[in-house]
Amino acid sequence: MSVILYLDTTANRLMIGVSRDGVMCARYVAQTDSHRYHSALLIPAIQQVLREAGVSVRDLTALAVNHGPGSFTGIRTGITTARTSSQFLGLPVHVFNTFELLANQSPEPVDIFLDALRGRVYHACLRFDETGPVYCSPAELKVLSPDEAPATASQVIVSPSLYAQWEPLMMKQGISLRAIPEDWDSPAAMLALVQRYGDRFARPWLEVKPFYLQEPSITLKRPQTPLH
């Protein structure tokens, strides 16, 4: 029996799912005022989803996680949980980024722009072939205004906060623009990719790392030199 636990803590919408033999049998979604609250919700939510699926932690055969980009605090919460669980249970982790989950097997190139706040966007252009995701160019952080958006694909996906600003430009260029749906199902996208590509995205726990794309806005102060 294949039992996979899916975690997405990258935004202020916490998403968890459990699949059994390729069928999603339990889901948990919670909209929080701040992604910082994911750490308080995550473990009880995982326990609830496992109960609803009728399985225990010991029944898991793999984990899956979205490792970013997104909230620094949220990403750390999901990655730490996935790494710790993987190490303790001896399970592989299927690791995906948000771009891959939004493009979700599209054979045609998709431009994706995610709101990175402070006037920045995360951008990637990719498609899927029989081996997995193929990037038009490496995913990178760019500071863009709408008239500088390097949209080259025939379809563009943007964060809801960007849609109204970018719609006129995309219409002029004849590009299909859509916003990420409010009810977007990240665990379902992970399941679809696992079913199609098997262990293509699987990693041991040591290789499960955050995908940040930019430095945190807050850095730790250097330790003070002790006085003698």
Secondary structure by P-SEA (a helix, b strand, c coil): cbbbbbbbccccbbbbbccccccccbbbbbbcccccccccccaaaaaaaaaaaccccccccbbbbbcccccaaaaaaaaaaaaaaaaaabbbbbcccaaaaaacccccbbbbbccccccbbbbbbbccccccccccccccccccccccccccccbbbbccccccccaaaaaaacbbbbcccccccaaaaaaaaaaacccccccccccccccccccccccccccccccc
